[in-house]
């Protein structure tokens, strides 16, 4: 629907699905959302404003409520899905004394999503394409970013356990349902080695959490054990992801401190392992 404003699209799909508004709309850079009621139950209407979000909508529909928010309808740029609760929150857990439990929940969610191999899959973006910004721009940045790019090249050439990936699995993208437990939202719709999906949690949910003494080491041991991942390979994907995240943050003029910190820590751990 070229030329339509997000508010117009929300109104159009409220009429399309005969929804009842249940709160004010809110917007991100890539989507418009509004809490609604659908057939008497709480739901969330989401309008994708770019192709990346539209691909995520299609992946949500493909998951069909398996380890993810249930989808009631998907049409064009619009997704009508189960409304999840803001509490309990994995972000709050990570910021308190329950970080390890938040990591376990993220690991279980990732594992559940990765088991969903039924065909046909939606069209997904391969990791080799997702890492283009790092591979194309690494030489413009400091040595550590170049090291991340070289790791990414090696990993991408020899991927293992290739699956459909969430692509943006972190504390804000797994929410709670009183009836069904912890469920994923907002995927990017990628395809590649499953280890990649665990890397992003190390950069989240906030710089002060990421930088807490001993936090990285405890998370590394926990994720490796929970997900059955080899430590060096996990470290390599963490460093590659942190390098990509650093480049993206700089392109957008955002704070890259958490990603840059994790990049240094992961590279340091790799160096110590390989000595």
PyMOL commands that set and color helices and strands:
alter all, ss='L'
color gray80, all
select helices_A, chain A and resi 6-16+51-63+90-95+99-114+127-130+132-140+143-157+171-173+196-203+207-210+215-227+231-252+257-274
alter helices_A, ss='H'
color red, helices_A
select strands_A, chain A and resi 20-21+26-27+31-38+41-48+71-75+78-82+125-126+162-165+174-177+181-184+190-193
alter strands_A, ss='S'
color yellow, strands_A
deselect
rebuild
show_as cartoon
